[in-house]
Amino acid sequence: MQLLDDHLWELYDKELIGIEEMLDKARYPAAALEKAEKKLGQSLGQHAKKSIEEEYGPVLQG
């Protein structure tokens, strides 16, 4: 058995879905965003993290 958020992460990590779709369908979008930030932060730095938070903040609140 696999949790929905884990499956969505695998799809995102394999670049089969985008971050927006992952966050939209995730049961815990804040946790998914945090995981994505860690992944992107390692490769793109702090600027990417701030950009993601600004762009997808409304998704997390809804």
GROMACS elastic network, one bead per residue, 0.5 to 0.9 nm:
[ bonds ]
;  ai    aj funct       b0    kb
    2     5     6  0.85341   500
    2     6     6  0.67115   500
    2     7     6  0.66870   500
    3     6     6  0.52548   500
    3     7     6  0.63209   500
    3     8     6  0.87168   500
    4     7     6  0.51434   500
    4     8     6  0.61523   500
    4     9     6  0.85711   500
    4    25     6  0.86529   500
    4    26     6  0.69671   500
    4    27     6  0.73147   500
    5     8     6  0.50295   500
    5     9     6  0.60782   500
    5    10     6  0.86571   500
    5    22     6  0.81048   500
    5    25     6  0.82416   500
    5    26     6  0.53606   500
    5    27     6  0.63926   500
    5    28     6  0.72221   500
    5    29     6  0.83993   500
    5    32     6  0.72779   500
    6     9     6  0.50557   500
    6    10     6  0.63281   500
    6    11     6  0.87959   500
    6    32     6  0.89018   500
    7    10     6  0.51159   500
    7    11     6  0.63705   500
    7    12     6  0.86654   500
    8    11     6  0.51128   500
    8    12     6  0.61442   500
    8    13     6  0.84833   500
    8    17     6  0.81070   500
    8    21     6  0.87071   500
    8    22     6  0.57459   500
    8    23     6  0.87132   500
    8    25     6  0.79732   500
    8    26     6  0.70858   500
    8    32     6  0.88636   500
    9    13     6  0.58721   500
    9    14     6  0.84668   500
    9    22     6  0.70704   500
    9    26     6  0.89477   500
    9    32     6  0.73443   500
    9    35     6  0.86997   500
    9    36     6  0.85597   500
   10    13     6  0.50064   500
   10    14     6  0.61241   500
   10    15     6  0.84862   500
   10    16     6  0.86104   500
   11    14     6  0.52253   500
   11    15     6  0.61973   500
   11    16     6  0.51417   500
   11    17     6  0.58125   500
   11    18     6  0.85164   500
   11    22     6  0.82740   500
   12    16     6  0.57547   500
   12    18     6  0.59380   500
   12    19     6  0.65643   500
   12    21     6  0.87037   500
   12    22     6  0.67408   500
   12    36     6  0.89700   500
   13    16     6  0.76142   500
   13    17     6  0.83096   500
   13    36     6  0.88222   500
   14    17     6  0.79349   500
   15    18     6  0.66868   500
   17    20     6  0.82326   500
   17    21     6  0.64238   500
   17    22     6  0.68765   500
   18    21     6  0.55232   500
   18    22     6  0.63817   500
   18    23     6  0.87902   500
   19    22     6  0.50104   500
   19    23     6  0.60836   500
   19    24     6  0.84292   500
   19    32     6  0.89900   500
   19    33     6  0.81630   500
   19    36     6  0.79033   500
   19    56     6  0.89674   500
   20    23     6  0.52414   500
   20    24     6  0.59967   500
   20    25     6  0.86570   500
   20    56     6  0.73827   500
   20    59     6  0.82061   500
   21    25     6  0.61501   500
   21    26     6  0.83343   500
   22    25     6  0.54885   500
   22    26     6  0.58456   500
   22    29     6  0.78511   500
   22    32     6  0.76929   500
   22    33     6  0.88294   500
   23    26     6  0.52005   500
   23    27     6  0.83561   500
   23    28     6  0.80574   500
   23    30     6  0.79341   500
   23    32     6  0.66257   500
   23    33     6  0.69264   500
   23    56     6  0.82500   500
   23    59     6  0.70251   500
   23    60     6  0.75545   500
   24    27     6  0.85632   500
   24    29     6  0.71906   500
   24    59     6  0.66296   500
   24    60     6  0.83138   500
   25    28     6  0.87940   500
   25    29     6  0.78248   500
   26    29     6  0.51469   500
   26    30     6  0.88199   500
   26    31     6  0.89573   500
   26    32     6  0.71977   500
   27    32     6  0.88729   500
   28    31     6  0.55996   500
   28    32     6  0.65025   500
   28    33     6  0.88516   500
   28    60     6  0.87335   500
   29    33     6  0.59880   500
   29    34     6  0.84868   500
   29    59     6  0.79529   500
   29    60     6  0.59778   500
   30    33     6  0.50808   500
   30    34     6  0.61595   500
   30    35     6  0.86657   500
   30    60     6  0.60932   500
   31    34     6  0.50624   500
   31    35     6  0.62733   500
   31    36     6  0.86558   500
   32    35     6  0.51346   500
   32    36     6  0.62016   500
   32    37     6  0.85647   500
   33    37     6  0.59679   500
   33    38     6  0.85684   500
   33    52     6  0.83411   500
   33    53     6  0.82620   500
   33    56     6  0.86114   500
   33    60     6  0.85537   500
   34    37     6  0.50085   500
   34    38     6  0.62942   500
   34    39     6  0.87251   500
   35    38     6  0.52096   500
   35    39     6  0.64048   500
   35    40     6  0.87104   500
   36    39     6  0.50339   500
   36    40     6  0.59988   500
   36    41     6  0.81353   500
   36    49     6  0.88372   500
   37    40     6  0.50571   500
   37    41     6  0.54701   500
   37    42     6  0.83121   500
   37    48     6  0.79223   500
   37    49     6  0.55596   500
   37    50     6  0.89619   500
   37    52     6  0.75859   500
   37    53     6  0.86709   500
   38    41     6  0.50034   500
   38    42     6  0.62635   500
   38    43     6  0.89019   500
   38    49     6  0.81977   500
   39    42     6  0.55611   500
   39    43     6  0.68965   500
   39    44     6  0.87459   500
   40    43     6  0.52201   500
   40    44     6  0.55801   500
   40    45     6  0.71704   500
   40    46     6  0.88247   500
   40    48     6  0.68262   500
   40    49     6  0.70389   500
   41    44     6  0.52227   500
   41    46     6  0.59297   500
   41    47     6  0.81897   500
   41    48     6  0.65438   500
   41    49     6  0.59915   500
   42    45     6  0.60177   500
   42    46     6  0.86867   500
   44    47     6  0.72438   500
   44    48     6  0.58203   500
   44    49     6  0.81348   500
   45    48     6  0.59366   500
   45    49     6  0.70374   500
   46    49     6  0.51331   500
   46    50     6  0.64089   500
   46    51     6  0.86631   500
   47    50     6  0.53290   500
   47    51     6  0.61905   500
   47    52     6  0.87293   500
   48    51     6  0.50019   500
   48    52     6  0.61437   500
   48    53     6  0.86604   500
   49    52     6  0.52424   500
   49    53     6  0.63356   500
   49    54     6  0.87295   500
   50    53     6  0.51908   500
   50    54     6  0.62227   500
   50    55     6  0.86249   500
   51    54     6  0.51940   500
   51    55     6  0.61069   500
   51    56     6  0.85351   500
   52    55     6  0.51509   500
   52    56     6  0.58756   500
   52    57     6  0.78227   500
   53    56     6  0.54535   500
   53    57     6  0.52884   500
   53    58     6  0.89822   500
   54    57     6  0.55441   500
   54    58     6  0.83190   500
   55    58     6  0.75775   500
   55    59     6  0.86195   500
   56    59     6  0.52789   500
   56    60     6  0.67323   500
   57    60     6  0.52958   500
   57    61     6  0.65433   500
   57    62     6  0.89408   500
   58    61     6  0.51050   500
   58    62     6  0.62231   500
   59    62     6  0.53335   500
